[in-house]
Amino acid sequence: MIGGYDYGRAGRIGVGTPQANPTVEAELRILMPPAVSLTVLRLTSNAAAPADRLRAYLLGLCEQLTAFDSFRPDVFGFGCTASAYLVDSGDERAVLNFCEDRYGYPIVTAADAIDLALSRIGARRIALLSPYPPELAVAAIRYWRGRGYEVAATGTAGDLGPTGDTRGIYALGSADAGAALARADLAGVDAVLLSGTGMPSLPLIADADLGVPLLSSNLCLAAALCARLGLGDPIDPASAPGQAWRERCRAATAIAGRE
């Protein structure tokens, strides 16, 4: 037991999610054990351009975290993958180091969590599927190649319309991710990455049988947070945590009155 709390006896997690994102909190509550508490911070920005909003979430994190006031989680998860694709890695690390020093708790980003997961399973050649507009999708490919991965296949999930506003991602479902997956050429890949914390994907991952690991931003973030708390690996479908979240996912997505 980490603390003498009524809630969060297995650990208290803070998570930052883009202001209109309805998916991070829902999926992390499915992925995390019930004895873990989840306290959510909405990352906010008034910028009109999606890329500027995404940068602001990360570069302004120190000010954003003041909204937690005196609350100090055991670990904080930054639940926006795309921010890392648009911010210089040196600037990102400087912000994270400053925040950790100021607030006194470790911070794990979704992008770093993905890298940890891919490294742990030995994946170097990946398929990258996302709901991003073209410029952001290109930035994502460049980012993962810069981290030493071969992006062997890509694909787009859903349609954001003529504006390409990333807020449109929040209207997508796991079926959109599934359609992109069905179109992808997975020959020779070590893993498939569904990038983007705003696109639901757990129902798809729960029942996937690809022959290679199917990962998402939220699944990898949950795995990294669990590792920090010593709670096992939800990525492994044969593990107790992996089986438990799949049961929670089926219960959460069941239609009332139906088996």
N, C-alpha and C positions, 0 to 999 in steps of 0.2 A: 504494500500500500504506500503510495507516494505521499499522501497527506491525509489528515483526519477530517475529510470532507464528507458530507452526506452524498454528494454527487461528484463523480470524477475520481473515485478511489483508485482506479487503475491509471489515472493520469488526466491532467487538464490541458486541453489543446485549444489554442487560439488559431483562428484562420481568417485570412483576409480574402475577400472575394469582390470582383467588380460589382459596382453599385446595382446593376440591373440583373445580375447573374442569379438565376433561381436554382442552379444545378449543383454547385459546389457543396452547399450545405446539405442538400437532400442526399447526394451520393456519399458524402463523408459520414453522415449518420447511418447509412446502410453499411458502409465499410468498416466503421470502428466498432469495437465491442461496446455493449451497453454501459459498462462500468467506466467508460471514458466520457468525460464531458467535453462539449464543443461550444465554444464561445465565438461568435462570428462578428467580424468587423467589416463593414461595407467600405470598400475603397472608392473614393469619390473624385470626380473631376468635372469641371464645367467646359472642358475643351470640346469644340464641335467636331473636329476630325478624329476618327477612331484611333489612328496611330498616336496622336497627341495624348488622348485619354490613357492609352495603354502605357505610354512612357511615364505619364504623371503618376500612375498607380505605384510604380516602382521607385522612381526618383523622389517622390514625395512621401515615401513610406514612414520616415521618422515622424513627420507631422501627423500622418494618418493614425499612427499608433497611440497618439495622445488620447484618442477617444476611449481607450481601455482604462484610462485614469490609473487607479491603483492596482488593477488586476494584473497579475503576472502569471501567465500560463507556464506549463512545464516546457512547452515547445510551441512555436508559431509556424504555421504553414502559409506561404504566400500562394494563393490559389488562382494565379493567372499566368498561363504559360507564355502567351504572346508577348508580354512585356519584355521577357528575356531576349526575344528575337529582335527587338527594336532598340535596346539599350546597350551601349558599349559594355563589354564584360568587366572592364576595370572600374567603370563608374558603378556598375551593379554591385561589385564586391565591396567597394568603398561604402556604399549606402548600407549594405547588410552588416558590415563590420561596425559601422557607427551605431546602427540601431541595436545590435547585440550588446555593445559596450554600454549604451545609454540605459537600456531597459533591463538587461541582465538575463535574458533568455535566448536560447538558440532559435535561429530562423532557417527554415527549409523552404526553398522555392520549388514550384512544380517542375520547372525545367531541370534543376539539379536532381530532383527525385527520379525523374525519367532516366537521366544519365546513370544514377546509382542502380536502377532496376536493370537497365540494358547491360551494364557492366557485370552485374551479379549473375545474369543468365548467360553471359558470354556472347551476346548478340553484337555483331559489327555491321551486318548488312541488313538494312531495314526497309520496310515499306512505310511511307509517311502519308497518312490520310488526315484531312482536316476540313473544317467548314470555312476556312479563311478566304477573304478576297485575294485576287492574284498577287498584289504586292506583298502582302503579309505571308502568303504561301511561299513565295520566293525567299523571303527573309527566314522562314522556318527551315527551308532546305539548306540555305547557306549556314545557318546556325549549327545544324547537326553535322554537316560536313566539316565545319570548323572544329567540332568536338571529336572528330576522328571517325565518324560513321559513314558508311557508304549508303546513300539514299538510292536504292535500286528501283523503287517504284513510288509513285505519288498518285494522289486522287483527291477530288473535292467532294465533300458531303453537303448536300442541300444547296439552296440557291438564296443568296442574300439580296437579290433584286438589283435594280440599276444603281442604287446608291452605294452598295457594298458596305453598308454600315454594319459593324460587327455586332450591334445589338440584335440583329436578325438571327444570330446564332441561337439565341435563347428561345426561339420558337421551334427549333428543330427537335427531333426525337431520335431514339436509338435506331429507328427504321432508316433514317437518313444515313447514319453511319453504316448500317448494314448494306444499303444499296451501293455505297462507295466501296465497301469491302468486296461485294460480289463482282464489281467491275475491275478490281485490281489484279494485276499479274503478280502473284506471290512466289513465282518460281525462284528458288534459291535464297529466299530471305530467311534471316534468323529470327525475326520478330516483326510484328505489325504494330505501329504506334498510331493511336487515335489522339491527335494533338488538339488541345482546346478544352478548358475546364467547363465551358458553357454548354457543350453538346452532350446530352445524355448518352451513356454507352453501357452501363452496367447490365441491363437486360441482354444486350448482345453478347457481352463478354461472358456472362454467366452460362450461356448455352453454346458457346463457340466450340468448334471442333475442327481446327484448321491444320493441326499437326505442327504448328509453331505458336509461340506465345502471342496473345493479343492483349496489348497494354493500352491504357489510357492515362491522360494527365492525372485524373482524380485517383485512379487506382494506384499509380506510382506514388503520388503524394501521400496517400493513406499508408502505403507500405513503408515509406521513409519515416513517417510520424510514429507508426507502430514500432519500428526498429529503435527509435529513440527512447521509447517507453518499455522496450523489452517484451513486446506483446505478440511476437510471431509474425509470420509472413502471409498477408492476404492474397499475394499474387499466386502462390502455389495452390492450384485447385484441389490438391490432395491433402492439404494441411487442414487442421481444425479451423483456423481463422478463414481460410479460403472457402470451406464448406459452409461455415456459419453465415458469412455475408451473402452467399448465394441464396440461402434460405430467407434471409431478411429481405433480399431484393425481390424474390418471388412474392413475399407477403406484401411488400410495399407497392408493387405494381399490379396486384390482383384487383379485379373489378368486383366491387361489392356485390354479394349475392351469388357469385359464381365460384365454382371450385377452381 
